Amino acid sequence: MIIADHISKHFNGIEAVRDVSFQVNEGETMVLLGTSGCGKTTTLKMLNRLIEPTSGRIDISGKNISEENPEMLRRSIGYVSQNNGLFPHYTVAENIAVVPKLLNWQPDEIREHTTRWLEQLKLPAHFKNKYPAELSGGQQQRVTIARALIADPPVLLLDEPFGALDPVTRTSVRKDFAELPALKRKTVVLVTHDVQEALQMGDHICLMDKGSIVQQGKPADLLLRPVNDFVHAFLGQQLDDISRIYERIRAQG
Ligand SMILES: Nc1ncnc2c1ncn2[C@@H]1O[C@H](COP(=O)(O)OP(=O)(O)OP(=O)(O)O)[C@@H](O)[C@H]1O
């Protein structure tokens, strides 16, 4: 379980995140939703201490993370960053093996798990010897997800994991990701600006604006019971955009 208790972050006097609180229960997916610059990534990075809060407290699995060694903390948290973060000079297999090696897994065990994860993410086995630049954006994201999940961390943080993909590839990678059996046991925080993604993936959604949470709740709460015009317009406008994307893809097909 993740508990963020009144967390704020100031960068040189700019309030990037203001008094944000939420709880993510075990096995639940929480979505941080909002427009560019509203503080989603800053909030996410405070959960694995890539950014330290200016104030407030974060507990993960019952422990105050400010008292934990940041590197040890990050080994128990899978993380998919915005730009996929694969090491360009490592092969796919070497990229996937980064955390298992830190955890001193045996080479056989790493090979066996890598093969299984490539299969689960629908990547051909021979891809393990390729370099990231030889893969498409969607394939790279599949490798990034395998890398984040291979050590079976209880917590998974995802920063716009499907953001750079075209709508069709995005839908297929997202679907395969959502169907992974391992995901059901994880506590997941997903950052997105995409309303459809938030509604499909989130058990709980926090809609942010200018550093604060405007509304949080189940998808149905935001859709059917928006607390103000901003929430109503944010969801409505994007759903209109989705219908337009759908119409365009249908016309192309
Ligand atoms: N290291 C930093 N130094 C100064 N300001 C920062 C820093 N990181 C983020 N900010 C500012 O904090 C605010 C929130 O940024 P953040 O990246 O959290 O937004 P976001 O909602 O994730 O946006 P996007 O969807 O574009 O990634 C922005 O105004 C940004 O310019």
The ligand as an ORCA input file, in Angstrom:
! r2SCAN-3c Opt
* xyz 0 1
  N      13.722     19.939    -11.816
  C      12.862     20.954    -11.945
  N      13.232     22.225    -11.699
  C      12.365     23.242    -11.801
  N      11.054     23.097    -12.139
  C      10.637     21.857    -12.394
  C      11.498     20.709    -12.317
  N      10.783     19.600    -12.629
  C       9.532     20.030    -12.898
  N       9.435     21.369    -12.766
  C       8.219     22.176    -12.947
  O       7.213     21.643    -12.137
  C       5.955     21.648    -12.793
  C       5.371     20.233    -12.840
  O       6.185     19.426    -13.704
  P       5.887     17.871    -13.961
  O       6.965     17.344    -14.834
  O       5.662     17.221    -12.659
  O       4.519     17.961    -14.750
  P       3.735     16.822    -15.537
  O       2.310     16.980    -15.156
  O       4.349     15.508    -15.314
  O       3.944     17.264    -17.051
  P       4.214     16.355    -18.375
  O       2.952     15.602    -18.617
  O       4.497     17.387    -19.420
  O       5.384     15.478    -18.082
  C       6.209     22.267    -14.169
  O       5.887     23.628    -14.106
  C       7.689     22.072    -14.376
  O       8.216     23.080    -15.206
*
